Every structure is written in structure tokens, then in C-alpha cells.
Amino acid sequence: MKAAVVEKAGCLVVRDLPEPTMGDYEAQCQLLYGTVCAGTDLHLLQGDPPFCYWTKCPFVLGHESVGRVVAVGPRVRHLKLGDVVTRVGTPSVGGVNSTWGGFAEFGVATDWQAMAEDGATEAKVDPLRVQRVLPSDVSPEVGPLFITWRETLSYLTRMGVGPGRSVLILGSGGNGLAFTSHARNLGASLVVLVGSARREAEGWRAGATAFLDYRLPDVWEKAKALASDGYDFVVDAVGRAANVEGGQKCLKTGGTIGIYGLDECGKIMLAPGRSFTFYGGGYQEWETHEQVLAFFRSGRLDPSVWLGGRRVFSLVEIEEAFEAVRDRELVKPLVRLSGRV
């Protein structure tokens, strides 16, 4: 099979690898579609900290992918042929490591429900719960977005965002747009998105009540003016020192700030002398699957905000998909992973 492999920092190649084998509780999947994540994939490719500590080159890249079950192991009871499953990737094969391994032609899904029924520990089962069967009304092309949507919804929900709250979101990439939609869907009354002017149209469509170009010299003053007593929540979707510094100025006394992105890992400082909460509770992607599905079915998550209805890249064109992210041409480039979708 073909897979997108990071040979060394900055070097992404598509090469042939052996197809993964499946265990008793596993199903072999033909991987269908994946999306490029600027917040993780680009950093892994570039070898940025802390991502460079997570795996060793060479490795198969990609974590936002879906696959169709084509064969099942003898103890699989909850996956069947034809099921489309989220978060499927190839494990380490042919001497090549894997960081989820989503950019490949074949991968493996695990029947974690059967494992749990047969006595597997929570420590073994919990990391696998992200692998969920998508219902037939969710197309495989949309499936990869469920990863982004679930992660960000879990994060906001755990922070405490809810009805009547005010939220300032910093960053208008795929995660920032997801935070925007989720904040509105959770009932926030004021959702201000600070981002790139090139993403303003997507920001409004995602549900922002106000949009500000981050390049404005007085952007923080403008943001503060929209919430006279400050924001209940500030979320830095990018993870940059300037965002956190400005965002703290916009928080109300006792408000909560969270740093979701990792662009400037290790370089961000929190200002002393103010009363606020730093959110460090992370997220648990699988716990919001059903809520994301409900938002999608009700039309409150519009895939075109992220996918844009534009070009679909083939796996051998994946470097072009990454260039589209670097150039801010596309929010989430969609990659067709196999030729038999």
C-alpha cells in the first residue's frame, strides 16, 4: 500500500509499505478520506517541539481519517463489513513508525466494545473509543471533520462554555472555526473571532457574532470594547505568546483562558496580578461524538465552512495539500486516500 511518510523533519514522501495485519479484536479498513491538520500535522512534519518528542522518523503521518471495514478478526462483534469508522490509521509497519498513521491506503480499527465486554482494562480501551462507526447519513468525505469537531467541542464543554456566556476565540484556522461554531451551539451570546482577514467569510458562516482582523494595531482594544466587562472565556486556538498576552487583557475578573494550540510551545507566559483561571483540563474526543452528530444532523455544523467544496487531493498529491495549508488557501484540504472509494 501507499502511505505518506515523514522521512526526516520537513521531508514528506509517498512510499510503498506492507499492508497492516489485524489482530483478534481488529478490522482491516480501506482508508477513504483524510484532512490535513495545521495544528498537528504541520508541526509533526516540521519536527517542532513538543511534537518532535512524540515519535521517531520515519513515521506515517495523519490523524484525521476514516476507513471502511473490509475484513474482521475472529473476536470482532461490533464492526461489520462496510462500516465507515473514524480515526482509523495504520500501525507501525515495514520498519516505519506511526503517529496515528491516517495518511495511508489501509489501516486498522479496533472493536473496543468487544474488548471491554471481554474484560480489557479501561487503560487499554479508552484510547480506542475515538474509533466510532459513522451512520449512513454522514458521507465519508465529511467523516474526517468529526475528529476536529469532537476534540474542540470536548474542550469547550469541559471549560464550562454555555448559555449566555461571552467567548473570545483567537485564531481562524480549522480549530478556531470549530470553537466558534461550538460556542454558538452551546448557547454563548457573544462569540468574537480574532483571525486572518482571509477567513472572515468563514468566521461569519461558522457563527461568529463579531470578527476582528488580528493585524489591526488596536485589535485588543476593539475586542475589549465588544465585551464591556470582559470575556467569560478566552481560547487561543493557535498557541502564540501575543495571543495569550492580548487575550488576558480581555478577560473579565475571574474569567477562564485556555491555550489549545502549540505554535510557540514553551514561549508563552501568563501575566501575574490578575484573578483568572487557566484551563488545563484538555479534552476527551470520544465523549462528544453523539453531540457532534446531533449538531451536524440539525445543520448547526456546516462542513463547507472547513472543506469549502474545492479540490480533493489524491494521496500522491499530499504535499500539494500541505502547501494549501501553508499558504492559507484552504482551511482543511481533503485527501482521497485510496482509489477505490
C-alpha positions as CSV (number, residue, x, y, z in Angstrom):
1,M,0.0,0.0,0.0
2,K,1.0,3.7,-0.4
3,A,1.5,5.9,2.7
4,A,2.7,9.4,3.4
5,V,5.9,9.1,5.4
6,V,7.9,11.8,7.2
7,E,11.4,10.6,6.4
8,K,13.0,13.4,8.4
9,A,12.0,16.9,9.5
10,G,10.5,18.7,6.6
11,C,10.6,15.7,4.2
12,L,7.3,14.1,3.3
13,V,7.2,11.3,0.7
14,V,4.7,8.9,-0.5
15,R,6.1,5.4,-0.5
16,D,5.1,1.7,-0.6
17,L,4.6,-0.1,2.7
18,P,3.2,-3.5,3.7
19,E,-0.5,-3.6,4.4
20,P,-1.1,-3.8,8.2
21,T,-2.3,-7.1,9.6
22,M,-5.2,-7.3,12.1
23,G,-5.5,-9.0,15.4
24,D,-8.4,-10.9,17.0
25,Y,-10.3,-7.7,18.0
26,E,-9.3,-5.7,14.9
27,A,-10.8,-5.0,11.5
28,Q,-8.8,-4.1,8.4
29,C,-10.0,-0.9,6.8
30,Q,-9.6,0.6,3.4
31,L,-8.8,4.3,4.3
32,L,-11.1,6.6,2.4
33,Y,-10.5,10.3,3.2
34,G,-8.4,12.4,5.5
35,T,-7.9,16.1,6.2
36,V,-4.7,18.0,6.9
37,C,-4.5,19.5,10.4
38,A,-2.4,22.6,10.5
39,G,-2.3,22.4,14.3
40,T,-0.7,19.0,14.4
41,D,0.4,17.6,11.0
42,L,2.4,20.6,10.0
43,H,4.3,20.7,13.4
44,L,4.9,16.9,13.2
45,L,6.2,17.3,9.6
46,Q,8.5,20.2,10.6
47,G,9.8,18.4,13.8
48,D,8.6,21.3,16.1
49,P,8.5,20.8,19.9
50,P,6.7,19.2,21.6
51,F,5.7,17.2,18.5
52,C,9.3,16.1,17.8
53,Y,9.3,14.2,21.1
54,W,6.2,12.1,20.2
55,T,7.7,9.8,17.6
56,K,10.8,8.9,15.7
57,C,11.3,9.2,12.0
58,P,10.4,7.7,9.7
59,F,6.7,7.7,10.5
60,V,3.3,7.7,8.8
61,L,1.6,11.0,9.2
62,G,-2.1,11.8,9.7
63,H,-4.8,11.6,12.4
64,E,-8.0,12.9,10.8
65,S,-9.1,9.9,8.6
66,V,-11.9,7.5,8.1
67,G,-11.9,4.0,6.8
68,R,-14.3,1.3,5.5
69,V,-14.2,-2.2,7.1
70,V,-13.1,-4.8,4.6
71,A,-12.2,-7.7,6.9
72,V,-12.8,-8.5,10.6
73,G,-10.9,-10.6,13.2
74,P,-12.4,-13.6,14.9
75,R,-13.4,-11.7,18.1
76,V,-14.9,-8.6,16.4
77,R,-18.6,-8.3,17.2
78,H,-19.4,-4.6,16.9
79,L,-17.9,-3.8,13.5
80,K,-19.1,-5.3,10.2
81,L,-18.1,-5.2,6.6
82,G,-18.9,-1.9,5.0
83,D,-18.9,0.2,8.3
84,V,-17.1,3.6,8.0
85,V,-15.1,4.2,11.1
86,T,-13.4,7.4,12.4
87,R,-9.8,7.8,13.5
88,V,-8.5,4.8,11.6
89,G,-4.9,4.6,10.7
90,T,-2.1,2.2,10.0
91,P,0.1,0.9,12.9
92,S,3.8,0.7,12.5
93,V,4.6,-1.4,9.5
94,G,7.7,-2.3,7.5
95,G,10.1,-0.6,9.9
96,V,8.1,2.7,9.7
97,N,6.6,4.2,12.8
98,S,3.1,5.7,13.1
99,T,1.6,8.8,14.6
100,W,-1.9,7.5,14.2
101,G,-1.0,6.7,10.6
102,G,-4.0,8.2,8.9
103,F,-2.4,9.1,5.5
104,A,-2.3,5.6,4.1
105,E,-4.4,3.3,1.8
106,F,-5.1,0.8,4.6
107,G,-5.4,0.9,8.4
108,V,-6.8,-1.0,11.3
109,A,-9.8,-0.3,13.5
110,T,-10.3,-2.0,16.9
111,D,-13.6,-3.4,18.3
112,W,-13.0,-1.7,21.7
113,Q,-16.6,-2.6,22.8
114,A,-15.8,-6.3,22.4
115,M,-12.5,-5.8,24.3
116,A,-14.4,-4.1,27.2
117,E,-17.0,-6.9,27.3
118,D,-14.2,-9.5,27.4
119,G,-12.5,-7.8,30.4
120,A,-9.9,-5.4,28.9
121,T,-8.9,-2.6,31.3
122,E,-10.0,0.9,30.8
123,A,-6.4,1.9,30.1
124,K,-6.5,-0.3,27.0
125,V,-10.0,0.6,25.9
126,D,-10.2,4.4,26.4
127,P,-7.7,5.4,23.8
128,L,-9.6,3.4,21.2
129,R,-13.1,4.9,21.9
130,V,-12.4,7.6,19.2
131,Q,-13.0,4.9,16.6
132,R,-16.7,5.3,16.0
133,V,-18.9,3.9,13.2
134,L,-20.5,6.8,11.3
135,P,-24.2,6.4,10.3
136,S,-25.1,6.3,6.6
137,D,-26.2,9.9,6.5
138,V,-22.7,11.1,7.2
139,S,-20.6,10.9,4.0
140,P,-17.1,9.6,4.1
141,E,-15.9,13.0,2.8
142,V,-17.3,14.7,5.9
143,G,-16.1,12.0,8.3
144,P,-12.6,13.4,9.0
145,L,-14.1,16.6,10.3
146,F,-15.7,14.7,13.2
147,I,-12.2,14.4,14.7
148,T,-11.7,18.2,14.8
149,W,-15.3,18.8,15.8
150,R,-15.2,16.3,18.7
151,E,-11.9,17.5,20.1
152,T,-12.8,21.1,20.2
153,L,-16.4,20.5,21.5
154,S,-15.0,18.4,24.3
155,Y,-12.5,21.2,25.2
156,L,-15.1,24.0,25.3
157,T,-17.6,21.8,27.2
158,R,-15.1,21.0,29.8
159,M,-14.1,24.7,30.1
160,G,-17.7,25.4,31.0
161,V,-18.9,27.4,28.0
162,G,-22.6,27.6,28.0
163,P,-25.8,29.7,27.5
164,G,-25.4,33.5,27.9
165,R,-21.6,33.4,28.1
166,S,-19.1,35.6,26.2
167,V,-16.2,33.9,24.4
168,L,-13.2,35.3,22.6
169,I,-11.6,33.0,20.1
170,L,-8.1,33.7,18.8
171,G,-7.2,32.0,15.5
172,S,-9.4,31.4,12.4
173,G,-8.0,28.1,11.2
174,G,-9.9,24.8,11.4
175,N,-9.8,24.7,15.2
176,G,-10.7,28.3,15.7
177,L,-13.7,28.0,13.3
178,A,-14.8,24.8,15.2
179,F,-14.6,26.7,18.5
180,T,-16.7,29.4,17.0
181,S,-19.5,27.1,15.9
182,H,-19.4,25.1,19.1
183,A,-19.6,28.3,21.3
184,R,-22.7,29.4,19.5
185,N,-24.2,25.9,19.5
186,L,-23.6,25.7,23.3
187,G,-25.6,28.9,23.7
188,A,-22.9,31.6,24.1
189,S,-24.4,35.0,23.5
190,L,-21.2,36.8,22.4
191,V,-18.6,34.9,20.2
192,V,-15.8,37.2,18.9
193,L,-13.4,35.6,16.5
194,V,-9.9,37.3,16.0
195,G,-8.3,35.9,12.9
196,S,-7.0,36.4,9.4
197,A,-8.9,38.7,7.1
198,R,-8.8,35.9,4.6
199,R,-11.0,33.8,6.9
200,E,-13.6,36.5,7.7
201,A,-16.3,34.9,5.5
202,E,-15.8,31.5,7.1
203,G,-15.9,33.1,10.5
204,W,-19.3,34.6,9.9
205,R,-20.6,31.4,8.5
206,A,-19.2,29.5,11.5
207,G,-21.4,31.7,13.7
208,A,-19.2,34.5,15.0
209,T,-21.2,37.5,16.3
210,A,-18.1,39.7,15.5
211,F,-14.9,39.3,13.6
212,L,-11.7,41.2,14.0
213,D,-8.6,41.1,11.8
214,Y,-5.7,40.1,14.1
215,R,-3.4,42.5,12.2
216,L,-5.3,45.6,13.3
217,P,-3.0,47.7,15.6
218,D,-5.8,48.2,18.1
219,V,-7.3,44.8,17.9
220,W,-7.3,44.2,21.6
221,E,-8.9,47.5,22.3
222,K,-11.6,46.7,19.8
223,A,-12.1,43.2,21.3
224,K,-12.4,44.6,24.8
225,A,-14.9,47.2,23.6
226,L,-17.2,44.4,22.4
227,A,-17.4,43.0,25.9
228,S,-17.5,45.9,28.3
229,D,-16.9,43.9,31.4
230,G,-14.6,41.4,29.8
231,Y,-15.0,37.9,28.4
232,D,-16.0,34.9,30.4
233,F,-13.7,32.7,28.3
234,V,-10.7,33.2,26.0
235,V,-9.5,30.4,23.8
236,D,-6.2,30.6,22.0
237,A,-6.6,28.1,19.2
238,V,-3.1,28.8,17.8
239,G,-0.9,28.9,20.9
240,R,1.1,32.1,20.4
241,A,2.5,34.4,23.1
242,A,1.0,37.6,21.6
243,N,-2.5,36.0,21.6
244,V,-2.2,35.0,25.2
245,E,-0.9,38.3,26.3
246,G,-3.7,40.2,24.5
247,G,-6.3,37.7,25.4
248,Q,-5.6,38.0,29.1
249,K,-6.2,41.8,28.8
250,C,-9.7,41.0,27.6
251,L,-10.7,38.5,30.3
252,K,-13.2,39.6,33.0
253,T,-12.1,39.2,36.6
254,G,-12.5,35.5,37.4
255,G,-12.7,34.5,33.7
256,T,-11.0,31.5,32.2
257,I,-8.3,31.3,29.5
258,G,-7.3,28.2,27.7
259,I,-4.3,27.6,25.3
260,Y,-5.3,24.9,22.8
261,G,-2.7,25.4,20.1
262,L,1.0,24.8,20.4
263,D,2.7,27.1,17.8
264,E,5.0,28.7,20.4
265,C,5.3,25.9,22.9
266,G,7.4,26.9,25.8
267,K,7.4,30.6,25.0
268,I,4.1,31.6,26.5
269,M,3.8,33.5,29.8
270,L,0.7,34.1,31.9
271,A,0.7,37.6,33.5
272,P,0.6,37.7,37.3
273,G,-1.5,40.1,39.4
274,R,-5.0,39.3,37.9
275,S,-7.7,37.0,39.1
276,F,-8.4,34.4,36.4
277,T,-8.5,30.7,35.8
278,F,-6.1,28.9,33.4
279,Y,-7.9,25.9,31.9
280,G,-5.6,22.9,31.7
281,G,-8.2,20.1,31.5
282,G,-7.6,19.1,27.9
283,Y,-10.3,17.2,26.1
284,Q,-11.5,13.7,25.5
285,E,-12.5,13.4,21.9
286,W,-14.8,10.4,22.1
287,E,-17.1,11.8,24.8
288,T,-18.7,14.3,22.4
289,H,-19.3,12.1,19.4
290,E,-23.1,11.9,19.8
291,Q,-23.4,15.6,20.4
292,V,-21.4,16.4,17.3
293,L,-23.6,14.1,15.3
294,A,-26.7,15.9,16.6
295,F,-25.3,19.3,15.7
296,F,-24.3,18.0,12.2
297,R,-27.8,16.5,11.6
298,S,-29.5,19.7,12.7
299,G,-27.4,21.8,10.3
300,R,-25.6,23.6,13.0
301,L,-22.2,22.3,11.8
302,D,-21.7,23.1,8.1
303,P,-18.9,21.1,6.6
304,S,-18.4,23.6,3.7
305,V,-17.0,26.1,6.3
306,W,-14.0,23.8,6.6
307,L,-13.9,22.0,3.3
308,G,-15.1,24.8,1.0
309,G,-16.3,22.5,-1.8
310,R,-13.0,22.8,-3.5
311,R,-10.4,20.4,-4.8
312,V,-9.9,16.9,-3.5
313,F,-6.3,15.8,-3.4
314,S,-5.1,12.3,-4.1
315,L,-2.7,10.7,-1.7
316,V,0.2,11.1,-4.1
317,E,-0.7,14.8,-4.2
318,I,-0.5,15.2,-0.4
319,E,2.4,17.7,-0.5
320,E,0.2,20.0,-2.6
321,A,-2.4,19.7,0.2
322,F,0.1,20.7,2.7
323,E,1.1,23.7,0.6
324,A,-2.5,24.7,0.5
325,V,-2.5,24.8,4.3
326,R,0.8,26.7,4.5
327,D,-0.5,29.3,2.0
328,R,-3.8,29.6,3.9
329,E,-5.5,28.7,0.6
330,L,-7.7,26.1,2.2
331,V,-8.9,25.5,5.8
332,K,-8.9,21.7,5.7
333,P,-7.6,20.2,2.5
334,L,-9.4,16.9,1.8
335,V,-7.2,14.0,0.7
336,R,-8.6,10.9,-1.0
337,L,-6.6,8.1,0.5
338,S,-7.3,5.2,-1.9
339,G,-8.5,4.9,-5.4
340,R,-11.5,2.7,-4.6
341,V,-13.7,5.0,-2.5
